[in-house]
């Protein structure tokens, strides 16, 4: 494909939606994605739109904000939602997908579209002027944008980019869960037996929290995650780490537990709407597990984002009733998310105020979440195609 009118950089949720929206309107699209040639601390495959955090796309209820957004995206031809509904796994009132099947299906759809050509390589900032001159350019490189491109964005926008740290929950094998302790139930029975529940007694809960708070953690290095090596405000080691700013919706559970011993019991582990069949009573606290795939051979620990070291994750989470012999297939990780201060650097149609030939999409614009990022990709693709 020579000189396509639209170039999209980044094959995450925003990038595939931007490419799809433009291609569906008859334009030729070049999609540049660096994986698998170059990867990130959070990715594991070369699939487009790989899920790096939860496998949940939030509520399906039409009167919820997430449900309303899904309705609007569907009307606009969202590829993400089309594929998600073919890869759906039980998730109560949330739209949840089989992690592997979803990424594979998205990749197949993009690769087979006659108007889209994929280039598997890393974009160098020096290419941007040429690409912007030859046609519309959309940067949808996501929260894990490479260091050189992050520096280019800071220069192009005339201000330092912003950031926060995000964490991911672990995943365990279903066969290693003690089903004599763990019981199946969705809260208030809304969704049948989609979730598994690990019931804590008060003593179990307090012991878990003590070990969780005391456990050894990974210290993210700024220069390893797109930040600056000399950033101030770090936790230790002469400024090699930068100040950790968490997104409240994905705060590591050990950080929540530090706020007070009962923080998890009234938050992530609240037991409302659940009843332990062994006792006929509501547990003191509950850690929920959600299916990761259609076969239900894998379960993720819901709302258990963490930056504990992997050995500590194995030790501490095996203190949870029913997970004493849990086998972990994926450990929780922490990664740095980069974004710009959109109201100051972008126009309403997502163009850089400093260079109207270039648009940003997805989490780079400051939104958070799979569906929200995908929606920004649709907007950018439609605007570029107009």
Buried (B, 14 or more C-beta within 10 A) or exposed (E): EEEBBBBBBBBBBBBBBBBBBBBBBEBBBBBBBBBEEEEBBBBBBBBBBBBBBBBBBBBBBEEBEBBEBBEEBEEBBBBBBBBBEEBBBBBBBBBBBBBBBBBBBBBEBBEEBEBBBBEBEBBEBEBBEEBBEBBBBBBBBBBBBBBBBBBBBBEBBEEBBBBBBBBBBBBBBBEBBEEEBBBBBBBEEEBEEBBBBBBBBEEBBBEBBBBBBEBEBBBBBBBBBBBBEEBEEBEEEEBBBBEBEBBEEBBBBBBBBEEEEBBBBEBBBBBEEBBBEEEEEBBBBBBBBBBBBBEBEBBBBBBBBBBBBBEBBBBBBBBBBBBEEBEBBBBBBBBBBBBBBBEEBBEEEBBBEEBEBBBBBBBBBBBBBBBBBBBBBBBBBBBBBE
